[in-house]
């Protein structure tokens, strides 16, 4: 099969064959689970979570945690 001329479905099928051969069926499934599609709107949610965070505030929090961990 020439991949340049293959359909997306053919490329996906060939890719799964190669993964199964290289990793075995369990390894293939574990690999594919890493690429699960999420849901929601990460950009909007992140803006909401970080709306009150400043660079200076984040730096102070990092220094405080490092100092606490060094004890």
PyMOL commands that place a pseudoatom at each C-alpha (Angstrom):
pseudoatom trace, name=CA, resn=UNK, resi=1, chain=A, elem=C, hetatm=0, pos=[0.000, 0.000, 0.000]
pseudoatom trace, name=CA, resn=UNK, resi=2, chain=A, elem=C, hetatm=0, pos=[1.363, 3.414, -0.958]
pseudoatom trace, name=CA, resn=UNK, resi=3, chain=A, elem=C, hetatm=0, pos=[0.634, 5.668, 1.998]
pseudoatom trace, name=CA, resn=UNK, resi=4, chain=A, elem=C, hetatm=0, pos=[0.603, 8.802, -0.157]
pseudoatom trace, name=CA, resn=UNK, resi=5, chain=A, elem=C, hetatm=0, pos=[-2.473, 7.438, -1.958]
pseudoatom trace, name=CA, resn=UNK, resi=6, chain=A, elem=C, hetatm=0, pos=[-4.132, 5.710, 1.008]
pseudoatom trace, name=CA, resn=UNK, resi=7, chain=A, elem=C, hetatm=0, pos=[-7.347, 6.924, 2.572]
pseudoatom trace, name=CA, resn=UNK, resi=8, chain=A, elem=C, hetatm=0, pos=[-7.400, 7.961, 6.241]
pseudoatom trace, name=CA, resn=UNK, resi=9, chain=A, elem=C, hetatm=0, pos=[-9.182, 4.698, 7.066]
pseudoatom trace, name=CA, resn=UNK, resi=10, chain=A, elem=C, hetatm=0, pos=[-6.463, 2.663, 5.325]
pseudoatom trace, name=CA, resn=UNK, resi=11, chain=A, elem=C, hetatm=0, pos=[-3.696, 4.551, 7.115]
pseudoatom trace, name=CA, resn=UNK, resi=12, chain=A, elem=C, hetatm=0, pos=[-5.463, 4.038, 10.463]
pseudoatom trace, name=CA, resn=UNK, resi=13, chain=A, elem=C, hetatm=0, pos=[-5.846, 0.308, 9.767]
pseudoatom trace, name=CA, resn=UNK, resi=14, chain=A, elem=C, hetatm=0, pos=[-2.166, -0.038, 8.808]
pseudoatom trace, name=CA, resn=UNK, resi=15, chain=A, elem=C, hetatm=0, pos=[-1.121, 1.948, 11.875]
pseudoatom trace, name=CA, resn=UNK, resi=16, chain=A, elem=C, hetatm=0, pos=[-3.099, -0.327, 14.180]
pseudoatom trace, name=CA, resn=UNK, resi=17, chain=A, elem=C, hetatm=0, pos=[-1.540, -3.380, 12.540]
pseudoatom trace, name=CA, resn=UNK, resi=18, chain=A, elem=C, hetatm=0, pos=[1.955, -1.994, 13.114]
pseudoatom trace, name=CA, resn=UNK, resi=19, chain=A, elem=C, hetatm=0, pos=[1.170, -1.014, 16.712]
pseudoatom trace, name=CA, resn=UNK, resi=20, chain=A, elem=C, hetatm=0, pos=[-0.270, -4.447, 17.492]
pseudoatom trace, name=CA, resn=UNK, resi=21, chain=A, elem=C, hetatm=0, pos=[2.770, -6.155, 15.996]
pseudoatom trace, name=CA, resn=UNK, resi=22, chain=A, elem=C, hetatm=0, pos=[5.263, -3.924, 17.813]
pseudoatom trace, name=CA, resn=UNK, resi=23, chain=A, elem=C, hetatm=0, pos=[3.524, -3.625, 21.194]
pseudoatom trace, name=CA, resn=UNK, resi=24, chain=A, elem=C, hetatm=0, pos=[1.191, -6.606, 21.361]
pseudoatom trace, name=CA, resn=UNK, resi=25, chain=A, elem=C, hetatm=0, pos=[-2.545, -6.179, 21.851]
pseudoatom trace, name=CA, resn=UNK, resi=26, chain=A, elem=C, hetatm=0, pos=[-2.357, -4.992, 25.470]
pseudoatom trace, name=CA, resn=UNK, resi=27, chain=A, elem=C, hetatm=0, pos=[0.456, -2.548, 24.751]
pseudoatom trace, name=CA, resn=UNK, resi=28, chain=A, elem=C, hetatm=0, pos=[-1.442, -1.210, 21.751]
pseudoatom trace, name=CA, resn=UNK, resi=29, chain=A, elem=C, hetatm=0, pos=[-4.543, -0.548, 23.863]
pseudoatom trace, name=CA, resn=UNK, resi=30, chain=A, elem=C, hetatm=0, pos=[-2.496, 1.133, 26.606]
pseudoatom trace, name=CA, resn=UNK, resi=31, chain=A, elem=C, hetatm=0, pos=[-0.799, 3.339, 24.006]
pseudoatom trace, name=CA, resn=UNK, resi=32, chain=A, elem=C, hetatm=0, pos=[-4.097, 4.332, 22.380]
pseudoatom trace, name=CA, resn=UNK, resi=33, chain=A, elem=C, hetatm=0, pos=[-5.666, 5.183, 25.749]
pseudoatom trace, name=CA, resn=UNK, resi=34, chain=A, elem=C, hetatm=0, pos=[-3.158, 8.021, 26.091]
pseudoatom trace, name=CA, resn=UNK, resi=35, chain=A, elem=C, hetatm=0, pos=[-4.837, 9.871, 23.222]
pseudoatom trace, name=CA, resn=UNK, resi=36, chain=A, elem=C, hetatm=0, pos=[-8.387, 10.034, 24.490]
pseudoatom trace, name=CA, resn=UNK, resi=37, chain=A, elem=C, hetatm=0, pos=[-10.325, 13.041, 23.309]
pseudoatom trace, name=CA, resn=UNK, resi=38, chain=A, elem=C, hetatm=0, pos=[-11.310, 15.260, 26.188]
pseudoatom trace, name=CA, resn=UNK, resi=39, chain=A, elem=C, hetatm=0, pos=[-14.403, 17.343, 26.515]
pseudoatom trace, name=CA, resn=UNK, resi=40, chain=A, elem=C, hetatm=0, pos=[-15.175, 20.905, 27.454]
pseudoatom trace, name=CA, resn=UNK, resi=41, chain=A, elem=C, hetatm=0, pos=[-13.399, 24.130, 26.600]
pseudoatom trace, name=CA, resn=UNK, resi=42, chain=A, elem=C, hetatm=0, pos=[-9.957, 24.096, 28.196]
pseudoatom trace, name=CA, resn=UNK, resi=43, chain=A, elem=C, hetatm=0, pos=[-9.089, 27.658, 27.143]
pseudoatom trace, name=CA, resn=UNK, resi=44, chain=A, elem=C, hetatm=0, pos=[-12.236, 29.136, 28.681]
pseudoatom trace, name=CA, resn=UNK, resi=45, chain=A, elem=C, hetatm=0, pos=[-11.907, 27.023, 31.836]
pseudoatom trace, name=CA, resn=UNK, resi=46, chain=A, elem=C, hetatm=0, pos=[-8.216, 27.893, 32.245]
pseudoatom trace, name=CA, resn=UNK, resi=47, chain=A, elem=C, hetatm=0, pos=[-8.942, 31.604, 31.988]
pseudoatom trace, name=CA, resn=UNK, resi=48, chain=A, elem=C, hetatm=0, pos=[-11.548, 31.195, 34.747]
pseudoatom trace, name=CA, resn=UNK, resi=49, chain=A, elem=C, hetatm=0, pos=[-9.209, 29.171, 36.992]
pseudoatom trace, name=CA, resn=UNK, resi=50, chain=A, elem=C, hetatm=0, pos=[-6.313, 31.596, 36.586]
pseudoatom trace, name=CA, resn=UNK, resi=51, chain=A, elem=C, hetatm=0, pos=[-8.144, 34.931, 36.462]
pseudoatom trace, name=CA, resn=UNK, resi=52, chain=A, elem=C, hetatm=0, pos=[-6.707, 36.068, 39.821]
pseudoatom trace, name=CA, resn=UNK, resi=53, chain=A, elem=C, hetatm=0, pos=[-3.216, 34.597, 39.358]
pseudoatom trace, name=CA, resn=UNK, resi=54, chain=A, elem=C, hetatm=0, pos=[-0.315, 36.954, 38.643]
pseudoatom trace, name=CA, resn=UNK, resi=55, chain=A, elem=C, hetatm=0, pos=[3.274, 36.096, 37.764]
pseudoatom trace, name=CA, resn=UNK, resi=56, chain=A, elem=C, hetatm=0, pos=[4.464, 37.712, 40.990]
pseudoatom trace, name=CA, resn=UNK, resi=57, chain=A, elem=C, hetatm=0, pos=[1.913, 35.814, 43.049]
pseudoatom trace, name=CA, resn=UNK, resi=58, chain=A, elem=C, hetatm=0, pos=[2.841, 32.538, 41.398]
pseudoatom trace, name=CA, resn=UNK, resi=59, chain=A, elem=C, hetatm=0, pos=[6.545, 33.162, 42.065]
pseudoatom trace, name=CA, resn=UNK, resi=60, chain=A, elem=C, hetatm=0, pos=[5.850, 33.915, 45.744]
pseudoatom trace, name=CA, resn=UNK, resi=61, chain=A, elem=C, hetatm=0, pos=[3.831, 30.697, 46.051]
pseudoatom trace, name=CA, resn=UNK, resi=62, chain=A, elem=C, hetatm=0, pos=[6.639, 28.665, 44.429]
pseudoatom trace, name=CA, resn=UNK, resi=63, chain=A, elem=C, hetatm=0, pos=[9.249, 30.155, 46.783]
pseudoatom trace, name=CA, resn=UNK, resi=64, chain=A, elem=C, hetatm=0, pos=[7.015, 29.502, 49.791]
pseudoatom trace, name=CA, resn=UNK, resi=65, chain=A, elem=C, hetatm=0, pos=[6.494, 25.860, 48.807]
pseudoatom trace, name=CA, resn=UNK, resi=66, chain=A, elem=C, hetatm=0, pos=[10.208, 25.316, 48.094]
pseudoatom trace, name=CA, resn=UNK, resi=67, chain=A, elem=C, hetatm=0, pos=[11.106, 26.782, 51.470]
pseudoatom trace, name=CA, resn=UNK, resi=68, chain=A, elem=C, hetatm=0, pos=[8.546, 24.543, 53.195]
pseudoatom trace, name=CA, resn=UNK, resi=69, chain=A, elem=C, hetatm=0, pos=[9.810, 21.448, 51.320]
pseudoatom trace, name=CA, resn=UNK, resi=70, chain=A, elem=C, hetatm=0, pos=[13.428, 22.196, 52.275]
pseudoatom trace, name=CA, resn=UNK, resi=71, chain=A, elem=C, hetatm=0, pos=[12.629, 21.905, 55.998]
for i in range(1, 71): cmd.bond("trace and resi %d" % i, "trace and resi %d" % (i + 1))
show_as sticks, trace
zoom trace
